């Protein structure tokens, strides 16, 4: 299990803009390289994030906690919280909404 660092995390800040002033949110389909378990790398941002788990099971690592999530669940990631998501290989998993 990956331990999330709790200090010196400025370099893990995500700065990608999500949406624009007229439509301030973005929807992402989480299905990157399926050959490894980490689907969303360790990062943090000022936006609130909603993960909608559409298939399978995963682990959301949030701060110092590890939370299991499964199909048909929603996970809300507060702003400025260091997090990552891991799951089984070769699985389409979830949608991410960030604003």
Backbone bond lengths (Angstrom), bond angles and torsions (degrees), N, CA, C in turn:
res aa  C-N    CA-C-N  psi(-1)  N-CA   C-N-CA  omega(-1)  CA-C   N-CA-C  phi
1 X - - - 1.446 - - 1.526 108.39 -
2 X 1.302 117.27 133.78 1.454 123.37 -177.73 1.523 110.31 -78.70
3 X 1.328 116.34 130.19 1.459 120.67 176.98 1.523 108.65 -93.13
4 X 1.310 116.57 130.05 1.460 121.27 -179.41 1.521 109.11 -83.34
5 X 1.326 117.69 129.44 1.468 119.67 177.49 1.521 110.91 -67.19
6 X 1.324 116.19 151.59 1.463 119.55 -178.64 1.520 112.68 -116.48
7 X 1.314 117.88 1.93 1.463 120.43 177.33 1.514 109.73 -136.91
8 X 1.321 116.38 161.55 1.460 122.20 179.81 1.530 111.67 53.72
9 X 1.325 116.66 52.04 1.470 119.83 -174.95 1.523 113.46 -106.45
10 X 1.313 118.61 8.28 1.466 121.13 -178.13 1.525 111.46 -56.49
11 X 1.319 118.19 -36.60 1.470 121.82 -178.57 1.533 112.58 -70.29
12 X 1.334 118.55 -12.35 1.462 122.15 178.79 1.531 112.55 -92.85
13 X 1.323 117.00 3.06 1.461 120.37 179.88 1.521 110.00 -70.69
14 X 1.324 115.75 129.73 1.460 120.72 176.13 1.524 108.08 -87.76
15 X 1.325 116.17 130.84 1.467 120.13 -176.65 1.530 112.78 -117.58
16 X 1.327 117.95 7.70 1.458 121.75 179.07 1.527 110.17 -64.27
17 X 1.342 119.09 128.75 1.472 119.60 176.26 1.530 110.58 -70.51
18 X 1.317 116.14 141.89 1.464 121.91 -178.90 1.520 108.35 -119.32
19 X 1.323 116.27 106.37 1.452 120.83 -176.85 1.518 110.71 80.11
20 X 1.340 115.61 -159.15 1.465 121.38 179.51 1.523 109.06 -146.83
21 X 1.328 117.23 -175.32 1.466 121.21 -176.33 1.531 112.44 -61.46
22 X 1.329 118.27 -33.31 1.462 121.45 -179.79 1.527 113.39 -81.70
23 X 1.322 116.48 -28.61 1.470 121.51 -179.77 1.528 107.62 -140.05
24 X 1.353 116.90 82.91 1.458 121.07 -168.69 1.533 115.88 -82.59
25 X 1.319 117.30 45.60 1.456 119.96 172.74 1.514 109.37 -151.38
26 X 1.327 116.10 164.81 1.454 121.84 -177.99 1.525 108.64 -142.78
27 X 1.334 116.03 142.36 1.459 122.27 178.09 1.523 108.34 -108.77
28 X 1.328 116.77 130.16 1.459 122.59 179.31 1.517 109.43 -122.93
29 X 1.313 116.49 142.04 1.462 122.63 172.83 1.526 105.92 -97.57
30 X 1.313 117.58 117.97 1.465 121.16 -175.44 1.525 109.34 -86.88
31 X 1.309 115.51 100.07 1.465 121.39 176.82 1.528 110.05 -154.63
32 X 1.361 117.39 57.43 1.460 118.96 178.52 1.521 111.34 -74.08
33 X 1.301 117.29 -159.40 1.461 122.93 -178.62 1.528 110.30 -46.85
34 X 1.312 117.14 115.40 1.458 122.11 -174.20 1.518 112.92 -83.33
35 X 1.326 118.36 4.65 1.458 119.89 -176.39 1.529 112.85 -87.79
36 X 1.322 118.30 -1.85 1.457 119.82 175.81 1.514 110.50 -140.41
37 X 1.321 116.34 162.18 1.463 121.73 -170.56 1.525 115.02 -75.48
38 X 1.326 118.25 -31.29 1.455 119.20 -176.77 1.524 109.84 -73.09
39 X 1.322 117.12 117.51 1.460 121.69 -178.56 1.512 112.00 -97.75
40 X 1.318 116.85 -37.63 1.459 121.15 175.43 1.523 105.50 -124.29
41 X 1.319 116.31 115.22 1.456 120.90 -177.55 1.520 112.64 -66.99
42 X 1.307 115.65 163.72 1.454 122.64 -177.91 1.536 110.18 -63.93
43 X 1.340 116.27 122.42 1.458 121.85 -178.43 1.525 110.43 -163.48
44 X 1.326 115.79 174.10 1.464 122.11 172.66 1.529 107.88 -147.95
45 X 1.330 116.12 161.96 1.467 121.95 -179.16 1.514 109.17 -158.84
46 X 1.304 115.30 166.95 1.462 120.70 -178.99 1.527 112.81 -79.00
47 X 1.322 117.66 -18.59 1.473 121.37 -178.17 1.531 111.06 -79.56
48 X 1.323 115.13 156.98 1.459 121.92 169.63 1.524 106.71 -82.59
49 X 1.317 116.84 144.48 1.472 120.86 -178.00 1.525 109.17 -126.44
50 X 1.333 116.02 136.07 1.460 122.53 174.18 1.525 107.44 -113.81
51 X 1.310 117.08 126.59 1.457 121.50 173.31 1.518 107.43 -107.15
52 X 1.317 117.12 124.45 1.457 122.64 177.56 1.524 105.72 -107.37
53 X 1.323 116.94 109.32 1.460 121.86 -177.10 1.522 107.91 -82.52
54 X 1.328 116.60 114.13 1.464 120.87 -174.81 1.522 113.04 -99.03
55 X 1.339 117.86 -24.43 1.461 120.81 179.62 1.512 109.29 -150.51
56 X 1.321 115.83 148.54 1.457 120.89 172.21 1.509 114.55 73.12
57 X 1.328 114.46 -160.00 1.454 123.10 -178.71 1.521 108.95 -132.26
58 X 1.320 116.29 156.46 1.462 120.69 -179.95 1.520 109.01 -153.01
59 X 1.317 114.34 172.17 1.459 121.77 172.87 1.516 107.99 -120.19
60 X 1.324 116.02 125.36 1.462 121.46 174.42 1.523 106.04 -99.19
61 X 1.323 115.67 120.37 1.461 122.40 177.35 1.518 105.50 -97.60
62 X 1.323 116.89 113.23 1.461 121.89 -173.63 1.520 108.40 -131.07
63 X 1.328 115.93 113.31 1.458 119.29 -174.87 1.523 108.17 62.12
64 X 1.303 118.34 -125.33 1.460 121.79 178.10 1.518 113.45 -97.01
65 X 1.326 118.30 1.30 1.465 121.60 -176.22 1.524 111.70 -101.74
66 X 1.332 115.46 154.18 1.464 122.25 173.43 1.526 106.59 -121.08
67 X 1.336 116.08 120.63 1.461 121.48 -175.43 1.527 110.41 -117.07
68 X 1.333 118.43 119.61 1.457 119.33 175.36 1.526 110.09 -73.80
69 X 1.327 116.32 139.32 1.466 122.36 175.34 1.515 108.09 -130.36
70 X 1.313 116.84 152.23 1.458 120.15 179.40 1.512 111.45 -138.86
71 X 1.307 114.49 176.20 1.458 122.20 -176.78 1.524 112.03 -47.01
72 X 1.324 115.24 139.49 1.473 124.48 178.89 1.525 113.27 70.03
73 X 1.312 117.76 25.18 1.462 119.81 175.53 1.525 110.12 -115.72
74 X 1.317 114.84 161.95 1.456 122.21 178.85 1.524 107.74 -125.00
75 X 1.304 115.65 135.78 1.461 121.60 178.36 1.532 107.53 -119.66
76 X 1.318 116.66 128.19 1.456 121.40 178.67 1.524 108.13 -104.54
77 X 1.330 115.60 121.57 1.459 122.22 178.96 1.535 107.57 -100.83
78 X 1.325 118.21 115.10 1.464 119.95 179.33 1.532 111.72 -65.68
79 X 1.299 116.86 160.86 1.460 120.74 178.19 1.531 110.09 -66.54
80 X 1.328 114.46 151.45 1.463 123.45 176.65 1.531 114.42 62.10
81 X 1.336 117.64 25.85 1.457 121.80 178.35 1.522 109.96 -109.51
82 X 1.309 116.99 125.93 1.452 122.04 177.25 1.529 108.58 -67.91
83 X 1.357 116.98 130.95 1.463 119.44 -177.26 1.521 111.43 -154.71
84 X 1.333 114.91 162.98 1.460 123.53 171.97 1.513 107.99 -155.20
85 X 1.330 116.63 166.62 1.461 121.60 -178.31 1.519 108.94 -134.13
86 X 1.326 116.33 132.04 1.464 121.41 176.28 1.529 109.02 -125.56
87 X 1.335 115.83 153.07 1.457 120.35 177.70 1.521 109.21 -160.41
88 X 1.338 115.46 178.61 1.459 120.84 177.76 1.523 110.46 -59.51
89 X 1.296 115.37 149.87 1.465 120.08 176.11 1.527 110.27 -70.14
90 X 1.317 115.29 155.23 1.467 123.77 173.71 1.521 113.55 64.77
91 X 1.332 117.70 28.21 1.460 120.14 178.59 1.517 110.64 -121.04
92 X 1.317 115.42 134.14 1.466 119.82 168.66 1.519 103.30 -76.52
93 X 1.309 117.62 136.88 1.456 117.51 -168.13 1.517 115.32 -121.85
94 X 1.326 117.56 -58.04 1.460 116.03 -167.38 1.519 111.95 -156.22
95 X 1.297 113.23 174.43 1.457 122.34 172.61 1.527 106.47 -115.60
96 X 1.303 115.19 147.30 1.465 120.60 178.79 1.516 108.23 -120.13
97 X 1.327 116.01 132.63 1.456 121.78 176.44 1.522 106.13 -119.44
98 X 1.327 116.16 124.45 1.452 118.77 -177.84 1.516 109.64 -129.35
99 X 1.336 115.77 135.06 1.468 120.65 176.48 1.505 110.45 -150.51
